[in-house]
Amino acid sequence: MMILKLGGSALTIKDASEPTIDEVNLDRIAEELSYYNDDMMIVHGAGSYGHIHAKKYAIGDQINTEEEKKFKNEGLCKTQASVQLLNYIVVNKLQEKGIPAVGIKPSTFIMTENKRISICDSTIVKRYIMEGFVPVIYGDAVLDLNDDIKFAIISGDQLITHFARKLKADRVVISSDVDGIFTDNPKTNPDAQLIDIVTKDSQLTLTENENQADVTGGMAGKIKELLELAEDGIESLIINAEKEGNIKLVVSGKDVKGTLIK
C-alpha cells in the first residue's frame, strides 16, 4: 500500500494573492496517477487555498481575549471552507481520470493537542481502502485540546507520517518541486548535489531558514517527520512531481530519481 503526498505548490499557485489552481499541473498529475496499480491514499497540501487564511487569522497562536477568539473562529471557518474547496477540485479531477477518489475532511475526525495529532479514528479511511477507493485527505484547520490556542493547522506532512503508521504503508512518496534533498538549495546553486539516501546518521543541518546551505527551509520539516517514520521501519522517497512522468513511474512501481529516507 502506498501513501502519496502532493505538495500544495504542485496543485496551486502558492504565492497568489487569492486561492488559484494550477490547472495544467493538476491535470497532468491526475493523468499520471491513473496508472496506479496498488492500494493508495493521497494526502495533498493546501497551497494558496490554506496559507492565505491561516496566516491572516494566525490559526494556532495563543488566544488572549474574547475578541481574538471571535476573530479566530471566523478564521477557522474560512480556512476549512477554502481547503475543502481545493479537495473538491482535486477529487473531481482524479475522478475525471477514472480514479475512484473520495475526499475526506480531516477536521471531522482528527483533533490535535499542542498542534500534534491526539485523536484520530482512522477506521473510515481503512474501510474506503478495503472497498477499493482512493481516500484523499489534506492539510486542514482542526480543533486543539489546548485551551490556550483552541485551534491548529495540521499539515500534510504530519498526516502522512500518522497514516503511514496506522495503515502500515509499504511505501511513502513525497512529491516536491525539486528532485529530492540536496547539499545546497538547487534553485540558487547550480552546483548543489542530490543526496541519494538520508538516514538518521546523515550529516545534515535541519533548519527552517531558507538561506541555510544544507537543507532548505521548506524541506526541513519534511525530513524531520520522515526520519521519525524511518525509525519505525517505513521508508520514504522524495521525488520531483513537476518532472513529467515521475508520478506515473512511481505509482507503477518503477524506479524514480529522488532521495530515499531510511
C-alpha positions as a Markdown table, in Angstrom:
| # | Residue | x | y | z |
|---|---|---|---|---|
| 1 | Met | 0.0 | 0.0 | 0.0 |
| 2 | Met | 1.3 | 3.4 | -0.9 |
| 3 | Ile | 0.7 | 6.8 | 0.6 |
| 4 | Leu | 1.4 | 9.7 | -1.8 |
| 5 | Lys | 1.8 | 13.3 | -0.7 |
| 6 | Leu | 1.1 | 16.0 | -3.3 |
| 7 | Gly | 2.5 | 19.3 | -2.3 |
| 8 | Gly | 0.2 | 22.4 | -2.4 |
| 9 | Ser | 2.8 | 24.1 | -4.6 |
| 10 | Ala | 2.2 | 21.4 | -7.3 |
| 11 | Leu | -1.6 | 22.0 | -7.3 |
| 12 | Thr | -1.9 | 25.7 | -6.7 |
| 13 | Ile | -0.2 | 29.0 | -7.4 |
| 14 | Lys | 1.1 | 29.1 | -3.8 |
| 15 | Asp | 2.2 | 32.8 | -3.8 |
| 16 | Ala | -1.0 | 34.0 | -5.4 |
| 17 | Ser | -2.9 | 36.8 | -3.6 |
| 18 | Glu | -6.1 | 34.7 | -3.7 |
| 19 | Pro | -6.6 | 30.9 | -4.0 |
| 20 | Thr | -5.6 | 29.8 | -7.5 |
| 21 | Ile | -5.4 | 26.3 | -9.1 |
| 22 | Asp | -2.5 | 25.4 | -11.3 |
| 23 | Glu | -4.8 | 23.8 | -13.9 |
| 24 | Val | -2.1 | 22.4 | -16.2 |
| 25 | Asn | -0.2 | 20.8 | -13.4 |
| 26 | Leu | -3.3 | 19.3 | -11.7 |
| 27 | Asp | -4.5 | 17.8 | -15.0 |
| 28 | Arg | -1.1 | 16.2 | -15.7 |
| 29 | Ile | -0.6 | 14.8 | -12.2 |
| 30 | Ala | -4.1 | 13.3 | -12.2 |
| 31 | Glu | -3.5 | 11.7 | -15.6 |
| 32 | Glu | -0.2 | 10.2 | -14.3 |
| 33 | Leu | -1.9 | 9.0 | -11.1 |
| 34 | Ser | -4.4 | 7.0 | -13.2 |
| 35 | Tyr | -1.7 | 4.4 | -13.8 |
| 36 | Tyr | -1.6 | 3.4 | -10.1 |
| 37 | Asn | -1.6 | -0.4 | -9.6 |
| 38 | Asp | -1.8 | -0.8 | -5.8 |
| 39 | Asp | -3.9 | 0.4 | -2.8 |
| 40 | Met | -3.3 | 4.1 | -2.5 |
| 41 | Met | -4.1 | 7.0 | -0.2 |
| 42 | Ile | -3.4 | 10.6 | -1.3 |
| 43 | Val | -2.6 | 13.5 | 1.0 |
| 44 | His | -2.4 | 16.9 | -0.5 |
| 45 | Gly | -1.2 | 20.2 | 0.8 |
| 46 | Ala | -3.3 | 23.4 | 1.0 |
| 47 | Gly | -1.1 | 25.7 | -1.1 |
| 48 | Ser | -2.7 | 29.1 | -1.6 |
| 49 | Tyr | -6.1 | 27.7 | -0.5 |
| 50 | Gly | -4.9 | 27.4 | 3.1 |
| 51 | His | -1.9 | 29.6 | 3.7 |
| 52 | Ile | -3.7 | 32.9 | 3.0 |
| 53 | His | -6.4 | 32.4 | 5.6 |
| 54 | Ala | -4.2 | 30.6 | 8.1 |
| 55 | Lys | -1.6 | 33.4 | 8.1 |
| 56 | Lys | -4.2 | 36.2 | 8.2 |
| 57 | Tyr | -6.0 | 34.7 | 11.2 |
| 58 | Ala | -2.9 | 33.3 | 12.9 |
| 59 | Ile | -4.5 | 29.9 | 13.5 |
| 60 | Gly | -2.6 | 28.1 | 16.2 |
| 61 | Asp | -1.4 | 31.2 | 18.0 |
| 62 | Gln | -2.4 | 31.8 | 21.7 |
| 63 | Ile | -5.9 | 33.4 | 22.3 |
| 64 | Asn | -5.9 | 36.0 | 25.0 |
| 65 | Thr | -9.3 | 37.8 | 24.6 |
| 66 | Glu | -12.8 | 37.1 | 23.6 |
| 67 | Glu | -12.3 | 39.4 | 20.6 |
| 68 | Glu | -9.3 | 37.3 | 19.5 |
| 69 | Lys | -11.4 | 34.1 | 20.0 |
| 70 | Lys | -14.2 | 35.5 | 17.7 |
| 71 | Phe | -11.6 | 36.5 | 15.1 |
| 72 | Lys | -10.0 | 33.0 | 15.1 |
| 73 | Asn | -13.4 | 31.3 | 15.0 |
| 74 | Glu | -14.0 | 33.2 | 11.8 |
| 75 | Gly | -10.6 | 32.2 | 10.5 |
| 76 | Leu | -11.2 | 28.5 | 11.3 |
| 77 | Cys | -14.4 | 28.6 | 9.3 |
| 78 | Lys | -12.8 | 30.3 | 6.3 |
| 79 | Thr | -9.7 | 28.1 | 6.3 |
| 80 | Gln | -11.8 | 24.9 | 6.5 |
| 81 | Ala | -14.1 | 26.1 | 3.7 |
| 82 | Ser | -11.2 | 27.1 | 1.5 |
| 83 | Val | -9.1 | 23.9 | 1.8 |
| 84 | Gln | -12.3 | 21.8 | 1.4 |
| 85 | Leu | -12.9 | 23.5 | -1.9 |
| 86 | Leu | -9.4 | 22.6 | -3.0 |
| 87 | Asn | -10.0 | 19.0 | -2.1 |
| 88 | Tyr | -13.3 | 19.0 | -4.0 |
| 89 | Ile | -11.4 | 20.3 | -7.1 |
| 90 | Val | -8.7 | 17.7 | -6.8 |
| 91 | Val | -11.0 | 14.8 | -6.2 |
| 92 | Asn | -13.2 | 15.8 | -9.2 |
| 93 | Lys | -10.1 | 15.9 | -11.4 |
| 94 | Leu | -9.0 | 12.5 | -10.2 |
| 95 | Gln | -12.5 | 11.1 | -10.9 |
| 96 | Glu | -12.3 | 12.5 | -14.4 |
| 97 | Lys | -9.3 | 10.4 | -15.0 |
| 98 | Gly | -11.0 | 7.2 | -13.8 |
| 99 | Ile | -9.6 | 7.1 | -10.2 |
| 100 | Pro | -12.2 | 6.1 | -7.5 |
| 101 | Ala | -11.2 | 9.1 | -5.3 |
| 102 | Val | -13.2 | 10.1 | -2.2 |
| 103 | Gly | -12.5 | 13.3 | -0.3 |
| 104 | Ile | -12.4 | 13.0 | 3.5 |
| 105 | Lys | -12.4 | 16.1 | 5.7 |
| 106 | Pro | -9.7 | 15.7 | 8.4 |
| 107 | Ser | -11.3 | 18.2 | 10.8 |
| 108 | Thr | -14.3 | 15.9 | 11.2 |
| 109 | Phe | -12.3 | 13.0 | 12.7 |
| 110 | Ile | -9.0 | 14.5 | 13.9 |
| 111 | Met | -8.1 | 16.7 | 16.9 |
| 112 | Thr | -4.7 | 17.9 | 18.0 |
| 113 | Glu | -3.1 | 18.7 | 21.3 |
| 114 | Asn | -0.4 | 21.3 | 21.1 |
| 115 | Lys | -0.6 | 21.1 | 17.3 |
| 116 | Arg | 0.2 | 17.3 | 17.2 |
| 117 | Ile | -2.4 | 14.7 | 16.3 |
| 118 | Ser | -4.1 | 13.5 | 19.5 |
| 119 | Ile | -7.4 | 12.0 | 18.5 |
| 120 | Cys | -7.8 | 10.3 | 15.1 |
| 121 | Asp | -10.2 | 7.5 | 14.2 |
| 122 | Ser | -8.8 | 6.0 | 11.0 |
| 123 | Thr | -11.5 | 3.4 | 10.6 |
| 124 | Ile | -13.3 | 5.2 | 7.8 |
| 125 | Val | -10.0 | 5.6 | 5.8 |
| 126 | Lys | -9.2 | 1.9 | 6.2 |
| 127 | Arg | -12.6 | 0.9 | 5.1 |
| 128 | Tyr | -12.6 | 3.0 | 2.0 |
| 129 | Ile | -9.3 | 1.4 | 1.0 |
| 130 | Met | -10.6 | -2.1 | 1.7 |
| 131 | Glu | -13.5 | -1.3 | -0.7 |
| 132 | Gly | -11.2 | -0.3 | -3.5 |
| 133 | Phe | -11.4 | 3.5 | -3.1 |
| 134 | Val | -8.6 | 6.0 | -3.0 |
| 135 | Pro | -9.0 | 8.3 | 0.0 |
| 136 | Val | -7.9 | 11.9 | -0.5 |
| 137 | Ile | -7.2 | 13.9 | 2.6 |
| 138 | Tyr | -5.5 | 17.2 | 3.1 |
| 139 | Gly | -3.9 | 19.8 | 5.4 |
| 140 | Asp | -6.7 | 21.3 | 7.4 |
| 141 | Ala | -7.6 | 23.6 | 10.4 |
| 142 | Val | -8.7 | 21.5 | 13.4 |
| 143 | Leu | -9.7 | 21.8 | 17.0 |
| 144 | Asp | -6.9 | 21.6 | 19.5 |
| 145 | Leu | -7.3 | 20.3 | 23.1 |
| 146 | Asn | -5.0 | 23.1 | 24.4 |
| 147 | Asp | -7.4 | 25.8 | 25.6 |
| 148 | Asp | -4.7 | 28.5 | 25.1 |
| 149 | Ile | -4.8 | 28.0 | 21.4 |
| 150 | Lys | -8.0 | 26.0 | 20.7 |
| 151 | Phe | -7.3 | 25.5 | 17.0 |
| 152 | Ala | -4.3 | 24.3 | 15.0 |
| 153 | Ile | -3.2 | 23.7 | 11.4 |
| 154 | Ile | -2.5 | 20.1 | 10.7 |
| 155 | Ser | 0.0 | 19.8 | 7.9 |
| 156 | Gly | 0.0 | 17.2 | 5.1 |
| 157 | Asp | 3.4 | 16.1 | 6.4 |
| 158 | Gln | 2.1 | 15.2 | 9.8 |
| 159 | Leu | -0.9 | 13.4 | 8.2 |
| 160 | Ile | 1.5 | 11.4 | 6.0 |
| 161 | Thr | 3.5 | 10.1 | 8.9 |
| 162 | His | 0.5 | 9.4 | 11.1 |
| 163 | Phe | -1.4 | 7.4 | 8.5 |
| 164 | Ala | 1.8 | 5.6 | 7.3 |
| 165 | Arg | 2.0 | 4.0 | 10.7 |
| 166 | Lys | -1.8 | 3.4 | 11.1 |
| 167 | Leu | -2.2 | 1.8 | 7.7 |
| 168 | Lys | 1.2 | 0.0 | 7.8 |
| 169 | Ala | 2.1 | 1.5 | 4.4 |
| 170 | Asp | 4.7 | -0.3 | 2.3 |
| 171 | Arg | 5.7 | 2.9 | 0.5 |
| 172 | Val | 5.6 | 6.6 | 1.2 |
| 173 | Val | 6.2 | 9.0 | -1.6 |
| 174 | Ile | 6.6 | 12.8 | -1.1 |
| 175 | Ser | 6.3 | 15.0 | -4.2 |
| 176 | Ser | 8.3 | 18.2 | -4.3 |
| 177 | Asp | 9.4 | 20.8 | -6.8 |
| 178 | Val | 13.0 | 19.5 | -6.8 |
| 179 | Asp | 14.5 | 16.1 | -7.3 |
| 180 | Gly | 14.9 | 15.4 | -3.6 |
| 181 | Ile | 17.3 | 16.6 | -0.9 |
| 182 | Phe | 20.4 | 18.4 | -2.0 |
| 183 | Thr | 23.7 | 19.5 | -0.5 |
| 184 | Asp | 22.5 | 23.1 | -1.1 |
| 185 | Asn | 19.5 | 24.9 | -2.5 |
| 186 | Pro | 19.4 | 23.7 | -6.1 |
| 187 | Lys | 17.3 | 26.7 | -7.2 |
| 188 | Thr | 20.0 | 29.1 | -6.3 |
| 189 | Asn | 23.2 | 26.9 | -6.5 |
| 190 | Pro | 23.7 | 25.0 | -9.8 |
| 191 | Asp | 26.5 | 23.0 | -8.1 |
| 192 | Ala | 24.2 | 21.5 | -5.5 |
| 193 | Gln | 24.4 | 17.7 | -5.4 |
| 194 | Leu | 21.4 | 15.4 | -5.0 |
| 195 | Ile | 21.7 | 13.2 | -1.9 |
| 196 | Asp | 20.5 | 9.7 | -2.8 |
| 197 | Ile | 20.0 | 8.3 | 0.7 |
| 198 | Val | 19.4 | 10.0 | 4.0 |
| 199 | Thr | 19.4 | 8.2 | 7.4 |
| 200 | Lys | 19.4 | 9.4 | 11.0 |
| 201 | Asp | 23.2 | 9.3 | 10.8 |
| 202 | Ser | 23.4 | 11.6 | 7.8 |
| 203 | Gln | 25.3 | 14.8 | 8.5 |
| 204 | Leu | 22.5 | 17.3 | 7.6 |
| 205 | Thr | 21.7 | 20.6 | 9.3 |
| 206 | Leu | 17.9 | 20.8 | 9.5 |
| 207 | Thr | 16.7 | 24.3 | 9.7 |
| 208 | Glu | 13.7 | 26.3 | 8.8 |
| 209 | Asn | 15.9 | 29.1 | 7.4 |
| 210 | Glu | 15.5 | 29.1 | 3.6 |
| 211 | Asn | 19.0 | 30.6 | 3.3 |
| 212 | Gln | 20.6 | 27.7 | 5.1 |
| 213 | Ala | 23.2 | 26.0 | 2.9 |
| 214 | Asp | 22.5 | 22.4 | 3.8 |
| 215 | Val | 18.7 | 21.9 | 3.6 |
| 216 | Thr | 16.2 | 24.5 | 2.5 |
| 217 | Gly | 13.5 | 25.5 | 5.0 |
| 218 | Gly | 10.7 | 24.1 | 3.0 |
| 219 | Met | 12.3 | 20.6 | 3.1 |
| 220 | Ala | 13.5 | 20.7 | 6.8 |
| 221 | Gly | 10.1 | 19.9 | 8.4 |
| 222 | Lys | 9.5 | 17.0 | 6.0 |
| 223 | Ile | 12.9 | 15.4 | 6.7 |
| 224 | Lys | 12.3 | 15.5 | 10.5 |
| 225 | Glu | 8.9 | 13.8 | 10.2 |
| 226 | Leu | 10.2 | 11.2 | 7.7 |
| 227 | Leu | 13.3 | 10.3 | 9.7 |
| 228 | Glu | 11.0 | 9.5 | 12.7 |
| 229 | Leu | 8.9 | 7.4 | 10.3 |
| 230 | Ala | 12.1 | 5.6 | 9.2 |
| 231 | Glu | 12.8 | 4.6 | 12.8 |
| 232 | Asp | 9.5 | 2.6 | 12.6 |
| 233 | Gly | 10.8 | 0.8 | 9.5 |
| 234 | Ile | 8.9 | 2.7 | 6.9 |
| 235 | Glu | 11.0 | 4.2 | 4.1 |
| 236 | Ser | 10.1 | 7.4 | 2.2 |
| 237 | Leu | 11.0 | 8.6 | -1.2 |
| 238 | Ile | 11.1 | 12.3 | -2.2 |
| 239 | Ile | 10.7 | 13.0 | -5.9 |
| 240 | Asn | 10.1 | 15.9 | -8.2 |
| 241 | Ala | 6.4 | 16.0 | -9.2 |
| 242 | Glu | 7.0 | 18.8 | -11.7 |
| 243 | Lys | 9.0 | 16.4 | -13.9 |
| 244 | Glu | 6.6 | 14.9 | -16.4 |
| 245 | Gly | 6.4 | 11.1 | -16.0 |
| 246 | Asn | 7.7 | 10.9 | -12.4 |
| 247 | Ile | 4.3 | 10.4 | -10.8 |
| 248 | Lys | 3.4 | 7.8 | -13.4 |
| 249 | Leu | 6.6 | 5.9 | -12.8 |
| 250 | Val | 6.3 | 5.8 | -9.0 |
| 251 | Val | 2.7 | 4.7 | -8.9 |
| 252 | Ser | 3.5 | 2.0 | -11.4 |
| 253 | Gly | 6.2 | 0.7 | -9.0 |
| 254 | Lys | 9.1 | 1.7 | -11.2 |
| 255 | Asp | 12.3 | 3.4 | -10.1 |
| 256 | Val | 12.4 | 7.2 | -9.9 |
| 257 | Lys | 15.2 | 9.6 | -9.3 |
| 258 | Gly | 15.0 | 11.1 | -5.8 |
| 259 | Thr | 16.1 | 10.8 | -2.2 |
| 260 | Leu | 15.4 | 7.7 | -0.2 |
| 261 | Ile | 14.9 | 8.3 | 3.6 |
| 262 | Lys | 15.6 | 5.1 | 5.5 |
